[in-house]
Amino acid sequence: MKINNLAIFTFIGLTSLSGVAFAGIKWGFDGGVVTGYDDNITYVNTNRISDMVTRTSLDGGLTQESDNELFDFKTGLTENIYTNHPSLDNLAENLNTDYKLDVTPFEHLTALDTFTHSIDPSNLGSAFGRINGNYGTYYNNLDMESLTDFTEQWSGTFKYLQTNYSYTAQDLSNTVLYNPEISTKYDFSSISEGTLNYDYRRRSFSPGKSSNANTPSAGWRQYLDPKWYVDLLTGVDFIEGFGEKTIEPRYAAGLTHNVDQNTQLTLKYDKQYESDQYTQNILNDWHLSLNAYHEFTARFSGDISVFTGQGKYLISDITENYIGTNISASYAISSHTDITATYSYQDSASNSSIRTNTQNTIFLGLKFKY
């Protein structure tokens, strides 16, 4: 899974052709330089280390589109440079491919693959349940979907997801999550639609054991007006693994407001029993997330994300409470260059010392795109 060199060489090849369009292919690149302060660069609870950090990033990609087909590819590098602790300098990589095909007007295929390697759990909520320490995570998620429209009102979807986690920490086992799903949706009216879903999840640890989960569920989407809608879902988790076996209810709810491309708001709640990605344990967790974006002027925009949740581990009797937020603002000084500012806060409070820590970061810098 450690494909650093492949990502680097692919990135160099793409960005060397950036800005060029030929044979229906559009190329481009973006990047930036930001600097700021991180009060917990090693992600621990005791003996914390703070430092000034400079992040340089460069991403390149291509898009090819026809009447019934879309292929999008993007790869990038981010280097983290520490002022007082250069031994902790690290390079993060990402590689994303997205393919969509309309086989017929009624059959649609999608394949999305996302690869990242990073020391920093920078995505809000990704530190939920994380074991403390400074170590790299290699993450790859494959998401394939087949959608068939049986009628104007009725459709069916089959999805297959496979998620791989590989850690550089010696005391963590690598994991693979296999997750096929099948669902059907029926539009009862222009403002009401219902779904029936079934998904199976198997997580395997190497070295280690496996867990299995089966979840039938039913959902409902209700439009309150053309810009507001509510999602509701209820089901049952049949989960077994690591010496535990339980049948528990599963709930989810969401509120979405899509005014236009300048304003979006999403509020989601989810409660589910699932296997833990870091340790061989069953997790009873709930989490609540809020994401809001608004473009105040043609040049100035901002967004805020808030994530909170609680996890109770059935085998080790560990409880974790987590809250995190990310606030960012961007001002366009030209059509290609933005001034950006971000602040993030993460707090993991647990009765286990290896899952307890807090972190504050603040960054200011420039980003460009061509």
Residue, then its C-alpha position, 0 to 999 in steps of 0.5 A: m500500500k505504500i506507493n509514495n514513489l508512484a504518487i510522486f512520479t504520477f504527480i510530476g507527470l500530470t503537473s508538467l502538462s497542467g493548463v493544457a487542453f487537448a483531445g477533450i482532456k482538461w488539465g490543471f493544478d493547484g497548491g499553496v503555502v500556509t504556516g501556523y501553530d500546532d499545540n500537539i504535533t505528536y497527538v499525545n495526552t502527556n508530554r505534549i510538543s507544540d511547534m510552528v508548522t509550514r505546509t506546502s501543497l501541490d496538486g495536479g489532475l485531469t478531466q475527460e468528459s463526453d456525452n455519457e462518460l466522465f473520468d477525473f483523476k487528481t493527485g497531490l503532495t503536502e509537505n509538513i515542515y516543523t520549525n523546531h522539530p525537523s525530525l518530524d517533517n513528513l510528506a503526505e500523498n493523495l490519489n483520487t480517481d472518479y469514473k462515471l458511465d451512462v451505459t443507457p439512459f436507465e443504467h449508470l455506473t460509478a467507480l471512485d477510488t481514494f488513496t491517502h497517506s498522512i501523519d495528520p488526522s486532519n479530516l474532522g472526525s477522523a481522530f474519533g477513536r484514534i489511538n494516540g501517537n505520531y504514526g502514518t496511516y495509509y487509507n484506500n477506499l474503493d466505491m463502486e455503484s450500479l444504478t438502474d432506473f426501472t421506471e420514472q419513480w422506481s430505481g435500484t442500486f448495488k454498491y460495493l465498498q472496500t476500505n483498507y487501513s494500514y498503519t506504521a505503528q507496530d502495535l496496530s493491526n492493518t484492517v480491511l472493511y468489505n461492505p456490499e450494499i443493495s437498496t431500492k428507492y421509490d418516489f411517491s411524489s415530487i416531495s416524498e421518496g422512500t428507500l429499503n436498504y440492506d448492507y453487510r460489513r465484514r472487518s478483518f484484522s491482520p494479524g487478528k480476527s474478524s467481525n460481521a454485521n448485517t443491517p436491514s433498514a428503511g429510509w424516508r426523504q421529505y422535501l419541506d420546500p425545493k431547498w430544504y429536505v429531511d432524511l430519516l432512517t431506521g434499521v437493525d444492526f445484527i453484529e458479531g465478532f471478537g467474542e461479542k454478539t448483539i442485535e441493536p437498533r440503528y438510527a439516522a437523521g439529517l437536515t439539508h439546505n441547498v440554497d444554491q452553490n453559494t450557500q449549503l447547510t447539512l446537519k446529520y445524526d447517526k447511531q450505529y453498532e460497528s467494528d472499531q478500525y483501530t482495535q479488535n472491538i465492537l463500538n456502540d457510537w453516535h455522532l452529530s455533524l454540522n457543515a455550513y458554507h456561505e459565500f458572502t461576496a464574490r471574493f469572500s467565503g467561509d465555512i464551519s464544520v462541527f463534529t461531536g460523538q460518543g463511543k462505548y466499546l463493548i469488550s474493553d469497557i472504554t468510553e470516549n467523548y469527542i468534539g471537534t470543529n474546523i473554521s475557515a475563510s478565504y478571500a480571492i485577491s485574484s482569479h488564481t490566488d486566495i488568502t486562506a485562514t483556518y482554525s481547528y480544535q479536537d478534544s478526545a476525552s476517554n477513560s483510556s489514556i491512549r485515546t485522550n488528547t486535545q489539539n488546536t491548530i491555526f494556519l494562514g497562507l496563500k492558495f493558487k489554482y490554474 
